[in-house]
Amino acid sequence: MAGSLNKVQLIGRLGADPDVKQMVNGKSVARLSLATSQTWKDKNTGEKKEKTEWHRIVVFNEGLVNVVQQYLKKGAQIYIEGQLSTRKWKDEQTGQDKYSTEILLQGYNSTLTMLGGSNSNNLTGSSSNKNNDFDQTNQQSSSDLDDEIPF
């Protein structure tokens, strides 16, 4: 459909270490659990309130999977750009249809930026790039992810 856009941009913290697995085709996939929070002050009580949303991030871009596996840990703050996708499957035990909405990082329209350190990295997915599938104009380096994180 011409004139449509499917793009998601999020900044949040990882709620767990990344889960990296190998698919049947031999390529790797990384799954991330990303928390975003919204805070406000209750008008009646003046009390500070917070609501956290959890997002499922799936990284198919091979170069980004390698970076995720090497550098990201629970509590790391990241910025991602990806595509919203809902998949459907049948639960083998109950026979019921199940759904999962995820943000996919694959191909040209994927970005993962590590935040919170002086050596933050901006890694853009590019499935045609021969060198680790990500934009080599951005340099890789480790950022200090051992800060005191509340979760």
Backbone bond lengths (Angstrom), bond angles and torsions (degrees), N, CA, C in turn:
res aa  C-N    CA-C-N  psi(-1)  N-CA   C-N-CA  omega(-1)  CA-C   N-CA-C  phi
1 M - - - 1.453 - - 1.526 108.40 -
2 A 1.290 115.96 122.50 1.469 120.71 178.45 1.520 109.74 -70.49
3 G 1.328 115.39 145.60 1.455 119.63 176.43 1.515 114.58 81.50
4 S 1.334 118.29 20.93 1.461 119.58 177.61 1.524 109.38 -115.32
5 L 1.330 115.22 159.66 1.463 121.34 -177.97 1.514 109.18 -142.98
6 N 1.312 116.54 133.16 1.461 122.60 175.81 1.521 107.00 -127.85
7 K 1.325 116.46 92.78 1.456 121.64 -177.63 1.518 109.18 -140.69
8 V 1.344 115.61 133.41 1.458 122.18 178.99 1.518 107.91 -122.39
9 Q 1.334 116.36 134.95 1.456 122.53 175.64 1.523 107.62 -125.94
10 L 1.331 116.91 126.78 1.458 121.30 -179.37 1.517 110.69 -138.36
11 I 1.330 115.95 145.70 1.454 122.99 167.99 1.521 106.03 -123.54
12 G 1.318 115.93 126.44 1.455 119.29 -179.90 1.511 111.09 -166.59
13 R 1.319 114.33 -171.10 1.472 121.32 -179.75 1.524 109.85 -117.07
14 L 1.331 115.23 146.26 1.456 120.75 178.03 1.524 109.59 -73.17
15 G 1.321 116.21 131.85 1.452 121.70 179.95 1.517 112.95 -88.00
16 A 1.329 116.75 -9.28 1.467 122.28 179.39 1.526 107.75 -157.76
17 D 1.319 115.97 164.23 1.459 119.46 173.12 1.527 108.49 -62.27
18 P 1.330 118.27 147.66 1.469 120.59 178.24 1.526 111.62 -59.90
19 D 1.318 115.38 147.20 1.459 122.18 176.97 1.529 106.76 -106.84
20 V 1.328 116.95 109.41 1.464 121.87 -178.42 1.516 108.26 -109.51
21 K 1.336 115.48 127.40 1.467 120.96 179.99 1.516 109.40 -134.08
22 Q 1.319 114.96 159.96 1.450 120.56 176.71 1.530 108.73 -98.77
23 M 1.337 115.48 133.68 1.462 120.78 179.07 1.524 109.10 -85.54
24 V 1.338 116.43 170.18 1.458 121.33 -178.93 1.523 112.27 -61.46
25 N 1.334 117.45 -27.67 1.464 120.20 179.78 1.537 111.97 -80.84
26 G 1.342 117.90 3.01 1.446 121.83 177.05 1.519 114.91 91.72
27 K 1.327 117.35 -12.40 1.460 120.35 179.00 1.521 109.94 -84.71
28 S 1.326 115.51 158.42 1.463 120.33 -179.82 1.524 111.21 -97.84
29 V 1.331 115.07 153.27 1.462 122.61 175.79 1.529 107.16 -134.31
30 A 1.328 115.70 141.11 1.461 120.35 177.83 1.519 108.99 -115.98
31 R 1.321 116.40 138.00 1.464 122.37 176.44 1.519 108.21 -117.01
32 L 1.335 114.87 131.88 1.460 121.54 -178.86 1.513 109.27 -124.16
33 S 1.318 115.77 148.16 1.454 122.38 173.03 1.529 106.60 -112.19
34 L 1.334 116.66 110.89 1.457 121.94 -173.58 1.527 110.47 -110.57
35 A 1.333 116.17 129.11 1.462 121.95 179.20 1.523 109.45 -102.71
36 T 1.329 115.82 131.31 1.462 121.85 170.14 1.519 106.51 -120.27
37 S 1.332 116.43 143.74 1.460 120.26 -176.39 1.516 111.25 -126.90
38 Q 1.315 114.14 148.73 1.456 122.69 176.61 1.529 106.65 -124.56
39 T 1.323 117.07 130.92 1.466 120.14 178.35 1.522 109.91 -120.85
40 W 1.331 115.03 149.73 1.451 121.57 177.65 1.520 109.07 -156.47
41 K 1.308 114.99 166.46 1.459 120.63 178.35 1.525 107.78 -105.40
42 D 1.338 116.13 126.87 1.459 121.72 178.60 1.529 109.00 -64.39
43 K 1.336 116.86 126.44 1.475 121.41 -177.00 1.530 112.39 -64.10
44 N 1.312 116.63 -35.17 1.466 120.37 -176.70 1.525 112.98 -78.92
45 T 1.316 116.87 -44.52 1.464 120.23 -173.79 1.528 113.51 -102.05
46 G 1.322 117.62 -17.03 1.455 120.84 -175.80 1.521 112.59 76.14
47 E 1.333 115.46 2.91 1.459 121.47 -177.92 1.533 110.20 -76.15
48 K 1.340 115.26 141.07 1.459 120.75 176.93 1.525 109.46 -76.93
49 K 1.320 116.98 128.65 1.467 123.02 -179.43 1.522 108.83 -116.64
50 E 1.322 115.40 154.08 1.457 120.67 178.79 1.523 109.41 -143.42
51 K 1.332 115.56 139.89 1.468 121.42 175.25 1.522 107.52 -127.59
52 T 1.327 116.04 128.70 1.461 121.57 179.80 1.526 109.38 -108.67
53 E 1.322 115.53 132.71 1.460 122.41 174.02 1.521 107.85 -108.50
54 W 1.321 116.54 140.41 1.461 121.83 177.78 1.516 109.34 -108.92
55 H 1.335 115.46 134.32 1.461 121.94 -176.90 1.525 109.39 -123.02
56 R 1.321 115.73 138.38 1.463 121.34 176.59 1.524 107.88 -93.72
57 I 1.325 115.58 122.02 1.455 121.59 179.98 1.529 107.65 -112.88
58 V 1.343 116.56 131.10 1.461 121.33 178.64 1.527 107.69 -121.83
59 V 1.338 115.25 121.80 1.460 121.28 -177.23 1.525 108.81 -106.89
60 F 1.341 116.02 113.96 1.458 121.57 177.71 1.525 111.58 -99.43
61 N 1.319 117.52 -22.66 1.454 121.91 -178.35 1.523 109.21 -63.34
62 E 1.322 117.45 116.55 1.466 123.00 -171.73 1.526 112.86 -57.86
63 G 1.325 117.84 -42.75 1.464 120.75 178.35 1.510 112.21 -63.47
64 L 1.329 116.56 -42.33 1.463 120.40 178.92 1.529 111.04 -68.33
65 V 1.324 117.30 -34.50 1.472 120.54 177.39 1.530 109.07 -60.88
66 N 1.330 117.29 -42.61 1.464 120.86 179.37 1.523 111.07 -62.12
67 V 1.323 117.32 -42.63 1.466 121.55 179.57 1.527 110.23 -66.21
68 V 1.333 116.71 -44.37 1.467 121.54 178.19 1.523 109.58 -56.55
69 Q 1.323 116.08 -47.31 1.462 120.91 -177.42 1.527 111.55 -64.09
70 Q 1.325 117.50 -38.56 1.465 121.45 -176.47 1.522 113.39 -78.27
71 Y 1.337 118.01 -41.34 1.453 120.35 -164.98 1.525 116.33 -114.09
72 L 1.324 119.17 -21.05 1.460 119.09 -174.30 1.517 112.17 -95.59
73 K 1.319 114.93 137.66 1.461 122.91 177.54 1.521 108.37 -136.97
74 K 1.314 115.68 167.67 1.459 122.01 176.40 1.535 109.22 -51.30
75 G 1.331 116.05 134.17 1.461 121.75 178.58 1.513 114.28 93.61
76 A 1.340 118.03 -14.77 1.464 120.97 -179.20 1.533 109.61 -63.44
77 Q 1.325 115.71 139.04 1.463 120.65 176.63 1.525 108.39 -94.65
78 I 1.338 116.41 129.32 1.456 121.05 -178.88 1.525 110.95 -136.30
79 Y 1.321 114.58 158.37 1.467 123.49 170.55 1.520 105.71 -114.41
80 I 1.325 117.06 132.33 1.465 120.00 177.49 1.524 110.30 -129.91
81 E 1.308 115.09 150.13 1.460 123.84 168.76 1.509 106.33 -126.89
82 G 1.300 115.86 128.30 1.449 119.73 -179.64 1.508 111.21 -155.59
83 Q 1.308 114.56 -160.25 1.451 122.63 -174.91 1.528 109.11 -125.04
84 L 1.320 117.19 133.59 1.461 122.36 179.60 1.526 109.76 -77.08
85 S 1.332 115.71 133.92 1.455 120.50 -179.67 1.527 109.38 -145.72
86 T 1.322 116.48 136.79 1.462 121.85 175.44 1.516 108.14 -114.13
87 R 1.325 116.04 125.90 1.459 119.57 177.99 1.525 109.52 -112.19
88 K 1.315 114.24 154.15 1.462 121.67 -176.70 1.525 108.35 -124.65
89 W 1.331 116.10 139.71 1.446 121.19 174.60 1.520 108.70 -148.16
90 K 1.317 115.74 166.51 1.456 121.58 -179.74 1.530 109.11 -102.25
91 D 1.333 115.89 126.63 1.459 121.89 176.74 1.520 107.82 -68.55
92 E 1.333 115.79 122.15 1.469 120.11 -175.84 1.526 112.86 -66.65
93 Q 1.337 117.15 -29.92 1.464 119.82 -178.10 1.522 112.21 -78.88
94 T 1.333 117.29 -43.76 1.469 120.35 -175.23 1.531 113.25 -100.70
95 G 1.338 117.49 -18.51 1.456 120.54 -177.38 1.528 112.81 78.85
96 Q 1.321 117.09 1.42 1.460 120.87 -179.10 1.518 111.51 -83.13
97 D 1.337 114.85 151.01 1.457 120.27 174.49 1.521 109.27 -73.57
98 K 1.322 116.35 136.23 1.465 123.18 177.25 1.517 108.14 -120.93
99 Y 1.328 115.91 151.70 1.455 121.69 -178.65 1.527 109.58 -131.07
100 S 1.320 115.66 147.20 1.457 121.68 175.59 1.524 108.18 -140.56
101 T 1.333 115.88 126.89 1.455 120.62 176.66 1.518 108.17 -101.53
102 E 1.331 115.39 127.92 1.462 121.62 -174.26 1.520 110.19 -135.09
103 I 1.318 115.61 160.16 1.455 121.58 171.95 1.519 106.17 -103.75
104 L 1.336 116.30 120.74 1.455 121.96 -177.30 1.521 110.57 -96.79
105 L 1.327 115.98 135.59 1.454 122.52 172.26 1.515 106.63 -113.86
106 Q 1.328 114.65 105.24 1.463 120.62 -179.42 1.524 108.44 -156.58
107 G 1.298 116.45 148.10 1.464 120.93 175.36 1.514 114.05 70.39
108 Y 1.323 115.41 -157.89 1.456 123.66 -173.20 1.524 114.02 -68.58
109 N 1.304 118.34 -31.94 1.460 121.62 -171.70 1.520 113.26 -91.72
110 S 1.318 117.72 28.68 1.460 121.62 -178.13 1.516 110.46 -116.38
111 T 1.332 115.25 135.99 1.457 120.58 177.04 1.513 108.76 -138.65
112 L 1.316 115.57 139.86 1.451 121.93 173.34 1.523 106.21 -135.10
113 T 1.328 116.32 121.60 1.457 121.65 179.33 1.517 109.02 -122.29
114 M 1.332 116.43 125.79 1.454 120.88 176.16 1.521 107.98 -81.76
115 L 1.325 116.96 127.95 1.456 122.52 -177.33 1.524 110.44 -111.72
116 G 1.317 115.29 171.49 1.454 119.79 170.68 1.504 115.73 90.18
117 G 1.318 119.16 -4.16 1.464 120.52 178.91 1.516 109.94 -128.29
118 S 1.313 117.05 164.72 1.456 119.87 179.38 1.521 111.38 -71.24
119 N 1.335 117.47 -19.26 1.458 121.33 179.20 1.521 110.88 -107.84
120 S 1.328 117.40 45.37 1.464 120.81 -179.21 1.516 109.60 -62.75
121 N 1.325 115.46 147.14 1.454 121.04 -176.76 1.513 110.64 -120.25
122 N 1.313 116.14 144.53 1.454 122.61 174.21 1.509 106.49 -115.01
123 L 1.313 117.20 111.56 1.451 121.51 -176.96 1.511 109.20 -116.13
124 T 1.335 115.79 118.32 1.449 120.98 -175.86 1.514 109.07 -106.37
125 G 1.312 116.92 130.29 1.451 120.83 179.47 1.508 111.15 -70.44
126 S 1.326 116.22 141.47 1.455 122.30 178.57 1.512 106.96 -154.18
127 S 1.316 116.80 100.06 1.452 119.70 -172.74 1.522 112.79 -68.39
128 S 1.338 118.88 -16.04 1.454 119.78 -179.52 1.524 112.43 -94.45
129 N 1.318 118.31 -8.08 1.457 121.58 -179.42 1.516 109.04 -71.15
130 K 1.331 117.64 127.46 1.456 121.57 -175.63 1.517 113.05 -76.71
131 N 1.320 117.51 -14.25 1.455 121.28 -173.82 1.520 110.86 -104.97
132 N 1.330 117.37 87.81 1.473 124.36 177.47 1.514 113.96 64.62
133 D 1.310 119.24 16.05 1.469 122.88 174.48 1.513 114.89 60.19
134 F 1.316 119.79 24.28 1.447 118.89 171.91 1.507 110.07 -143.12
135 D 1.293 115.56 160.30 1.450 123.10 -173.06 1.528 109.89 -63.47
136 Q 1.312 117.04 109.96 1.452 121.74 -176.22 1.523 112.53 -75.31
137 T 1.331 119.27 -7.17 1.460 119.79 176.26 1.516 110.67 -68.89
138 N 1.317 116.91 -18.68 1.466 121.72 174.96 1.509 108.23 -96.09
139 Q 1.314 117.72 131.02 1.452 120.93 -174.90 1.519 111.53 -87.35
140 Q 1.336 115.81 145.27 1.453 122.01 175.72 1.510 108.99 -93.04
141 S 1.308 116.49 134.95 1.456 121.08 167.85 1.505 108.49 -158.25
142 S 1.299 115.97 155.20 1.456 121.35 -178.06 1.522 109.75 -74.18
143 S 1.322 116.41 137.88 1.458 119.66 172.99 1.520 108.03 -110.71
144 D 1.326 115.89 155.41 1.456 120.33 -175.97 1.520 109.07 -74.73
145 L 1.327 116.31 106.89 1.455 121.35 -177.73 1.528 111.00 -104.58
146 D 1.324 117.89 10.22 1.455 120.82 -177.17 1.508 113.44 -93.82
147 D 1.346 118.29 17.05 1.455 121.22 179.08 1.523 110.05 -63.94
148 E 1.306 116.46 160.69 1.458 120.73 176.56 1.523 108.95 -69.95
149 I 1.308 118.00 112.91 1.456 124.48 -178.87 1.526 107.22 -113.53
150 P 1.341 117.25 134.60 1.461 119.11 -176.40 1.521 115.01 -68.93
151 F 1.315 118.76 -11.07 1.473 120.08 178.42 1.487 110.91 -140.86
